[in-house]
């Protein structure tokens, strides 16, 4: 092999080395990107960048101009009034000059107190049918002992509703 052929071979191998190095860098970047995507908690559910709608193509937020506003009406009556004074600064304790009164209404559900019913039923022997039991519409089973405490139909319905919605 002549000197010119050797130089040509070296040049060719250098180009090939540069191309392969660029390919390795590109593949390493792709691997890092995929590992980052897999490590994110919201990864499987978030929208890929190429599928996102560009800001200039997004719809404007809110209702169309001129649409009547929708908001909760102020309550006509209320059960309790709490006044929280501001005499001193909560950060530095310096006296605060009288400012503006701000009013907020908080609607809260009352605490739910369960109704516990002690249901006493009887069992006996009928001369025609054998053993018989008295029943009540609220009964969900005739269990006794450790299994003798059950949830009523409304409590069961609420549990199902909370589980499914």
Number of C-alpha atoms within 10 A of each C-alpha: 5 7 8 9 10 11 11 12 12 12 12 12 12 12 12 12 12 12 11 12 12 12 12 12 11 11 12 12 12 12 12 11 12 11 11 11 15 12 10 10 9 10 12 10 7 11 11 10 8 7 7 10 11 9 8 7 7 9 8 9 6 7 9 8 6 6 8 8 6 6 6 5 6 8 9 5 6 9 4 5 7 5 7 6 8 12 12 12 11 10 6 7 9 10 11 11 10 9 7 6 7 5 6 6 9 6 8 6 5 6 6 6 6 7 7 8 8 7 9 8 11 8 10 10 10 10 7 6 7 8 10 11 11 10 15 9 6 12 14 12 11 11 11 8 6 6 9 9 11 12 13 14 13 10 12 12 12 11 12 11 10 9 8 7 5
